[in-house]
Amino acid sequence: MYQHWLWGAFITGLAPQGSPRGDLGLVATRQALNLLMNTMSTPEYGPHTYDPTVGEYVPSSAACPDVAAPVLVPTDGVLAGAPALMSMPNCVDIPRGVGRSYFSRYDSSGYDVFRRVLESGHFYDQLAALQALQQSNASVVGIGQDVQADSRTFRLPWNLLFPDQVEKLFSAIYRQDDANYAQHIDGPLGTTDPSVINLSVFTDPNTTAVLPLVQPGRTYTTRVQALVAGMNLLDGTLNATFAKQGQISLGGSGEQRTAPTGFTEVTANDPASGRLFVAYRKTDGTGGPWYAADMLDAAQKLVDSGTATAGDITSAFGDVELVRLAFGIFGQ
C-alpha cells in the first residue's frame, strides 16, 4: 500500500507548479504525507468515552448507550468567537476501517491457525509508515539503465521537504503528546454518527483545534521506533538537528555545558536515583520541537505535584533515560 502512495509522492525535479506534471506531483505529495501521518494517529475501533482528565476520547470496554449523554468539552477559545465549552456526546463508536486494532486476530480452531487471519492488525502498518517517513536518501527515478530516461525526476526524503511536520510527529509519538498528532472527533450532541477527522498538515489547524481528540492507537514499540526514526534524520546540511534537540546531560558531569546565549537550561531531579538531568531549548521556543526539555519539564512537574505515583515518576524518568541513551548513540 505505501509503495504506491510513495511513488506518487516523489517530487518531480524542475516541473513547475501549474503544469500537469507539477500539479500531479504536488497533489500526490500532499496526500501521501497526510496518509502516513494519519496511519500513525489511527485510533482503535469500538466505543470511546470522553475522559475529562486527559481531555480526549479513550477506548471503553462498555458499549455506547443508544442515546448518548451530553458532556461539555472545553474549546479554549482557539477560534475567534468560539464558545468556551461545546456540547458533545460522552460516548462515540468508531467503526472498523476508520479505527484499527493494534494486533492481528487469527482463527483459533483447528490446525495451522496462524495462516487463517480474521483481522489484520495495525502494528506493522505503523512501522511501515515510520520506515517511509525516515528514508533519508535522494535518488534519480529509474531502474537499471533507465535512470537516463528522465534525469530530472527524483525521489526526495520527507524530512528534507517537510522537516517541521516530520520532526514534530516523531517527538509527539514518543512523548505521547496526543494534542500534536491525534485525530479529532466531529459531531456535536444530537449527531447520530460522529465522525473522525483525519489530519492534514496543509490546512489551518485552528479549524479542528476546537474539536476534542481521540486517543491514537499506540504501543511502546511504536514510541521507541519513532524516537529512533527521528534520531536517524539528517537535514539538508547533514546535521542531526532532531537528535541534538534530544540532548540530555547529567548535572555535575562532564556532559553538562553552560547554556549558550538565547537558550534556557531545563532540569529535572529523579528522586529514586538522585540524578539531575539537564536539557536546553531556545528561550523564544523557535527551532523546535525541544522534546528533551519538554520531557524534563513534564517529569519535574510529576515530582512536584505530590500526587503522582512512584510508578508514574519511574516511567517518566525511564523515558528520559532512553532519550539520553539514544542521543549518546545517534547525536554525537
N, C-alpha and C positions, 0 to 999 in steps of 0.2 A: 504494500500500500504506500509506504513512504517513498519507495523508489520512484513511483510515477509522479508523486507530488513534487519531489525534489528535482526531477528532470525539468518540470515546468518552472521551478523556482530559480534556475540558474540565470544569471543576468547576461544579456546579450551585449557583448562589447561594441561600443560605438553606435548602437542602434538608438536613434533619437526618440524621445517621447513624442507621441503624435503619429509616428509611423506604425503600421500594423504590427511589425516585429517588436518595436519598442513597447507599445501598449500591451501586447500579449505577455511579454516578459514581466512588465510591471504588475499586471493583474495577477499572474501566476505566482510571483514572488510574495505579494501580499497575502494571498490565500494560503500559500504553503506555510508561511510563518505563523499565521493565525491557527492553522491546523495543528502544527507542532505544539504551540503554546496551550491550545485547548486540550490536547492529549494529556499534557502534564497536569491540567486542572480539572479533568473529568471527575465528577463525583460518583459515589456509589448509587445504584438504583434502589428504589424502595422508599418507604416512608422516612421523612426527615422532619424533626420538630425544631422550632426556634428556641435556641438557648441564649437567654439574655446575658449570661455571664461572659460568653465569648462573642456575642453579637452576630451569630450566624446560625444557619440551619445545619443540624448534625444528624447522622443516621439514628434511627429509632427502631427498637425491636417490636414495638406495638404498631399495629396498622392505624392509618389515619381514620378518624371518625367520618361518617357520612356528611356531617355538617361541621366544618372546621370552626373552632372558636377564634375570636379575634386576639391579636397580640399587637401592641404598639411598638414599632421599630423606629429607633432614632435615625434621622437623616443627617444630623449635624449641620443642617443648613448649607449643604455644599452648593446647591443651585440657588441663585438669587430668587427670593420669594418662596423657596421650598419650605413646607411646614417642618417644625422641629421633630414631629412624630408622624408616622404614617401607619395606617391600619393594615395588617397583613394576616393571612391565616396562620394559626400556630403550627399547622402540620401540612406538608406538601408531599405528594407521592411522585417521585421521579421515575419515569418509565425506563425499561430496558432499552439500550441503544443510546439514549441520552445519558444515562448513567451506566456504569460498568462495574462488574465485580473485580476485586483485586486479582483473584486467582481462578484458574480453570476448575471446572467440575467434571467428573467422569462417571460413567455408568458403573455402579458398584456391584452389579450382579454378573454371575458367570465368570468366565476366564478372560484373560487379555484385556482387563478393564481399562488400562491406560491408553488404549487405542480408540476407545469409544468416548469422544468428548461430548458432554452435554452442554457445556458453556465455556466459551473461550475467555480466559481472564485478561485483565488489562495490564498486568505487571510488565510483560515483555513489550507491549505497545509503548509504555512509558520509557523503557530502556532503549527502544529503537529511536524514539523521538529525541532522547538525550544524546544518543550517538550521532544523529543527524545534526543536531544543533551545535555540537562541539567539534565538527570537522573543521580543521584549521588550514587546509591547503587549497590553493587555487590551481586550476589546470585547464588546458585547452580541451574543448569538447571534441571527441572523435575516438575511434577505435583503431589501433594499429597505425597503418599508413594514412588513414583517413583524416588525421589531425590537420592535414594541409587543405582539406576541403573548404574550411572556413576558419581561418586563423584568428578571426576577431570575436569568436564566441567562447566564453569562459564559464567555468563553474567557480563561483566565489563563495567562501565560507560565510556563514551567518554573522559571526562576530565581527567581521570587517564591514558588513553592510549595516547591521543593526546592533552595535555593541551595547548600547544602553539597555535595550529591551532584553537581550540575551543575558547580560550580567545581572540585571535586576531579577529576572526569572530564576536563575540558578541560586542566587542568595536567598530569595524568598522561599524557595522549596526547602533549602537546608534549615533555615531559621523557623520554618513553619509559620511564616508570615502570610497568612491567608489573604489579608487585605490587599496585598500587592500582586496576587496572581489567581485568586479564586474566581469562579464564575458567580453570577448573580441570579436571584430569583425575582421574576417579574410577574405580578398578579396580585392586585390588592384584594382585600377581603370581599368575598362575593364572587370572585372569579372561580369558575368550575374547574379550570385546568391551568394552574400557574405554570409558567414556562421558565426554562433555564436559558439565560442569556449568555451566549458564548463571548469569549474575549476577542477584542480586535484592537491591535496596537495603533491602528490608523484612524481611530475615531476619538472624539473628545471624551476622556474618561469621566468627566462630570455628568455626562448623560446617564451613566449607570451607577455612579458613586452613591446615589441616594438609595439604591436598592440593596436589600440585605444579601449577604454572601451565603453560599452553600459550600460546606467543607469539602475540599478536594480529596479524591482517593489518593492515599499516600502511604508508603511503607518506609521503614527505617532504611532499607537498602536503597530505595529511590532517593532519599535525602542524601545519603553518603555518595551515591553516584553523581548527584547534582553538584556536590561540593568538589569532587574530583574533576568533573567535566569543566567547572569554572576555573579551577586551578590550572587546567591544561590550556586555557585560552591564551592566545597571543594577539596583540593588536597589530596595526599596520607597520609599526616600527619594531616588531618582535619583542615588545615589552609586556611582561606578565602583569598587567595592570590589576586584574581581578585577584591574583594571588597576593599582590602587595597590599591590597585593601583588606586582606585577611591576616595581616601580620599581627601576631600576639606574642609578647615577650614576657619573661618572668621579671618582676620587680626586684631590684637589687642585684641582678645578674649582669653578665657582660653583654647580654642581648639588649638590655634597655638602653634607649637613646633619649636625649633631650628633644622635646617636641620642636620641630623647626617652625619658623615664622609662618603664621597662617594656619597652623594646626593646633588641635587641642588634645591633651592627654586624657584618656579614659581608663579607669582602673576598676578592678573587682577583686575582692578577697574571698577565697574559698575557706569557709570556717572549718571544714573537715581536714584539709591538708595544710592550711595556713599559707598557701601560696597566694602571692599577689600577682595578678595578671594585668598587663598594660597593653593598650592599643591606641591608635591615633586616628583622627579624622580631621578634615578641613573644618575650620571654625564656621565657615558660612554654609557648610553642608554640601557644597558642589563637588562634582567629580566622583560621586559615589557609584554604587552602594558601599558605604563604610560598614559592612556587615560585622566585622570583628568588633569594632567599637560598640555597635548596636547590641551585640550579644553580651558584652561585658556590662553594658547599662542594664539589660534585662536581668542578668544574673545577680547583679548587686541589688536591684530592686526586690528580687525574691528574698535575699538575705535580710534586707532592711525591713521588709513587710512584717516580719514576726509571725505571719500566719501560714507561710509556705511550709510544706512537709519536708523532712530530710530527704525523701526520695526525689522531690521536685528539684531541690537545690543540687543534689548529686547529679541528676540528669542534666541540668543546665551547665554545670561545670564540666561534665563529661563531653558535652558538645563543644565547649570552649577548648578543651584539651585536644579534641580531634582536629579542630581548625588549626591549632598551633602545630600539631604533627604534620598536617597537610602542607602548611606553609614551609615547614622545615624541609620537606621533600621537593615541592614544586616551586617555591618562591625565591630560592637562593640564586 
